[in-house]
Amino acid sequence: MTNRERYILKKNSYDMMVTISKIVCPIWAITGKEPKEWNICPHAANNWYEWKDGVCEPCIQKFLNNESED
Protein backbone atom coordinates (compact mmCIF):
# COMPACT_ATOMS: atom_id res chain seq x y z
CA MET A 1 0.00 0.00 0.00
CA THR A 2 1.35 3.43 -0.92
CA ASN A 3 1.18 6.52 1.30
CA ARG A 4 -1.32 7.97 -1.20
CA GLU A 5 -3.61 5.02 -0.63
CA ARG A 6 -3.16 4.89 3.13
CA TYR A 7 -3.41 8.57 4.01
CA ILE A 8 -5.58 10.02 1.24
CA LEU A 9 -7.53 7.56 -0.89
CA LYS A 10 -8.59 5.11 1.83
CA LYS A 11 -8.89 7.55 4.72
CA ASN A 12 -12.26 8.93 5.69
CA SER A 13 -12.44 12.63 4.71
CA TYR A 14 -13.84 13.62 8.11
CA ASP A 15 -11.05 11.80 9.96
CA MET A 16 -8.46 13.42 7.69
CA MET A 17 -9.82 16.90 8.42
CA VAL A 18 -9.88 16.25 12.19
CA THR A 19 -6.21 15.22 11.98
CA ILE A 20 -5.37 18.37 10.01
CA SER A 21 -7.22 20.50 12.58
CA LYS A 22 -4.53 19.73 15.14
CA ILE A 23 -2.16 21.91 13.13
CA VAL A 24 -4.17 24.38 11.06
CA CYS A 25 -7.73 25.19 10.04
CA PRO A 26 -8.72 22.13 8.02
CA ILE A 27 -11.08 24.08 5.74
CA TRP A 28 -8.34 26.54 4.89
CA ALA A 29 -5.86 23.66 4.35
CA ILE A 30 -8.21 21.80 1.99
CA THR A 31 -9.66 24.71 0.00
CA GLY A 32 -6.94 27.36 0.26
CA LYS A 33 -9.65 29.83 1.34
CA GLU A 34 -10.53 31.21 4.74
CA PRO A 35 -13.86 29.86 5.98
CA LYS A 36 -16.74 32.32 6.08
CA GLU A 37 -16.78 31.99 9.87
CA TRP A 38 -13.09 32.90 10.26
CA ASN A 39 -13.83 35.94 12.40
CA ILE A 40 -15.73 33.94 15.04
CA CYS A 41 -13.47 30.89 15.18
CA PRO A 42 -12.16 30.45 18.75
CA HIS A 43 -9.08 28.60 17.51
CA ALA A 44 -7.66 31.23 15.19
CA ALA A 45 -5.61 33.88 16.96
CA ASN A 46 -4.89 36.84 14.69
CA ASN A 47 -4.72 34.79 11.51
CA TRP A 48 -4.64 31.20 10.29
CA TYR A 49 -0.88 30.95 10.76
CA GLU A 50 -1.24 31.34 14.55
CA TRP A 51 -3.47 28.30 14.94
CA LYS A 52 -4.31 26.98 18.38
CA ASP A 53 -4.99 23.27 18.61
CA GLY A 54 -8.72 23.28 18.05
CA VAL A 55 -11.74 21.06 18.21
CA CYS A 56 -13.22 21.68 14.81
CA GLU A 57 -15.76 18.90 14.42
CA PRO A 58 -18.83 21.20 14.08
CA CYS A 59 -17.16 23.27 11.33
CA ILE A 60 -15.86 20.15 9.56
CA GLN A 61 -19.31 18.54 9.60
CA LYS A 62 -20.91 21.72 8.26
CA PHE A 63 -18.25 22.07 5.55
CA LEU A 64 -18.54 18.45 4.37
CA ASN A 65 -22.34 18.62 4.22
CA ASN A 66 -22.58 21.98 2.41
CA GLU A 67 -22.88 22.23 -1.35
CA SER A 68 -19.65 23.20 -3.10
CA GLU A 69 -19.46 26.86 -4.04
CA ASP A 70 -17.23 26.31 -7.09
C-alpha positions as CSV (number, residue, x, y, z in Angstrom):
1,M,0.0,0.0,0.0
2,T,1.3,3.4,-0.9
3,N,1.2,6.5,1.3
4,R,-1.3,8.0,-1.2
5,E,-3.6,5.0,-0.6
6,R,-3.2,4.9,3.1
7,Y,-3.4,8.6,4.0
8,I,-5.6,10.0,1.2
9,L,-7.5,7.6,-0.9
10,K,-8.6,5.1,1.8
11,K,-8.9,7.6,4.7
12,N,-12.3,8.9,5.7
13,S,-12.4,12.6,4.7
14,Y,-13.8,13.6,8.1
15,D,-11.0,11.8,10.0
16,M,-8.5,13.4,7.7
17,M,-9.8,16.9,8.4
18,V,-9.9,16.2,12.2
19,T,-6.2,15.2,12.0
20,I,-5.4,18.4,10.0
21,S,-7.2,20.5,12.6
22,K,-4.5,19.7,15.1
23,I,-2.2,21.9,13.1
24,V,-4.2,24.4,11.1
25,C,-7.7,25.2,10.0
26,P,-8.7,22.1,8.0
27,I,-11.1,24.1,5.7
28,W,-8.3,26.5,4.9
29,A,-5.9,23.7,4.4
30,I,-8.2,21.8,2.0
31,T,-9.7,24.7,0.0
32,G,-6.9,27.4,0.3
33,K,-9.7,29.8,1.3
34,E,-10.5,31.2,4.7
35,P,-13.9,29.9,6.0
36,K,-16.7,32.3,6.1
37,E,-16.8,32.0,9.9
38,W,-13.1,32.9,10.3
39,N,-13.8,35.9,12.4
40,I,-15.7,33.9,15.0
41,C,-13.5,30.9,15.2
42,P,-12.2,30.5,18.7
43,H,-9.1,28.6,17.5
44,A,-7.7,31.2,15.2
45,A,-5.6,33.9,17.0
46,N,-4.9,36.8,14.7
47,N,-4.7,34.8,11.5
48,W,-4.6,31.2,10.3
49,Y,-0.9,31.0,10.8
50,E,-1.2,31.3,14.5
51,W,-3.5,28.3,14.9
52,K,-4.3,27.0,18.4
53,D,-5.0,23.3,18.6
54,G,-8.7,23.3,18.0
55,V,-11.7,21.1,18.2
56,C,-13.2,21.7,14.8
57,E,-15.8,18.9,14.4
58,P,-18.8,21.2,14.1
59,C,-17.2,23.3,11.3
60,I,-15.9,20.2,9.6
61,Q,-19.3,18.5,9.6
62,K,-20.9,21.7,8.3
63,F,-18.2,22.1,5.5
64,L,-18.5,18.5,4.4
65,N,-22.3,18.6,4.2
66,N,-22.6,22.0,2.4
67,E,-22.9,22.2,-1.3
68,S,-19.7,23.2,-3.1
69,E,-19.5,26.9,-4.0
70,D,-17.2,26.3,-7.1
